[in-house]
Amino acid sequence: MLIAESVRNPVYTDENETHITCLVKWSHLDQEHPFGANAWDTEPHGKQLYEELKAGKYGPVAPYVAS
């Protein structure tokens, strides 16, 4: 499974708070990259990151703002 070394700037991308975008530095990559996390992700690392984000492990998730 992939390991997130750092996660920052989590933001809900929908009003139902089912999807979160953030910047993640994965252990196998040299730089951080945008990542979208949700509960129905087919990959275990995506589901785990979503659960951690929802639980506040990486700080508060910014609210969704309609454009």
C-alpha positions in Angstrom: 0.0 0.0 0.0 1.1 3.6 -0.7 2.3 5.7 2.3 1.5 9.4 2.5 4.5 11.2 4.0 2.7 14.5 4.1 -0.8 15.8 3.3 -1.9 19.5 3.1 -4.6 21.8 2.0 -7.6 19.4 2.2 -10.8 20.9 0.8 -14.3 19.4 0.3 -15.2 19.5 -3.4 -18.9 18.9 -3.0 -21.7 20.1 -0.7 -22.3 16.6 0.6 -18.7 16.3 1.8 -18.1 13.0 0.0 -15.0 14.0 -1.9 -11.8 15.8 -0.6 -8.9 17.1 -2.7 -5.5 17.7 -1.2 -1.8 17.8 -1.9 0.0 14.6 -1.0 3.7 13.6 -0.9 3.7 9.8 -1.4 6.7 7.9 -0.2 7.6 6.6 -3.6 7.5 10.1 -5.3 9.9 13.1 -5.1 7.2 15.8 -5.1 3.7 16.3 -3.7 0.8 15.9 -6.1 -2.9 16.7 -6.1 -5.1 13.8 -4.9 -8.8 13.3 -4.7 -10.0 11.1 -1.9 -13.4 9.6 -1.3 -15.0 6.7 0.6 -15.8 4.6 -2.5 -12.2 4.7 -3.9 -11.2 1.3 -5.4 -7.7 1.6 -4.0 -7.1 0.9 -0.3 -4.7 3.9 0.1 -7.5 6.2 -1.3 -10.0 5.0 1.2 -7.6 5.1 4.1 -6.5 8.7 3.2 -10.2 9.8 3.0 -10.9 8.3 6.4 -7.8 10.0 7.9 -8.8 13.3 6.4 -12.4 13.0 7.7 -11.0 12.2 11.1 -8.9 15.4 11.1 -5.5 13.7 11.1 -4.2 16.4 8.8 -6.1 19.3 10.2 -9.5 20.6 9.4 -10.9 20.1 5.9 -11.9 23.4 4.3 -15.6 23.7 3.4 -16.9 23.4 -0.1 -17.4 26.8 -1.8 -19.8 26.8 -4.8 -18.3 28.6 -7.8 
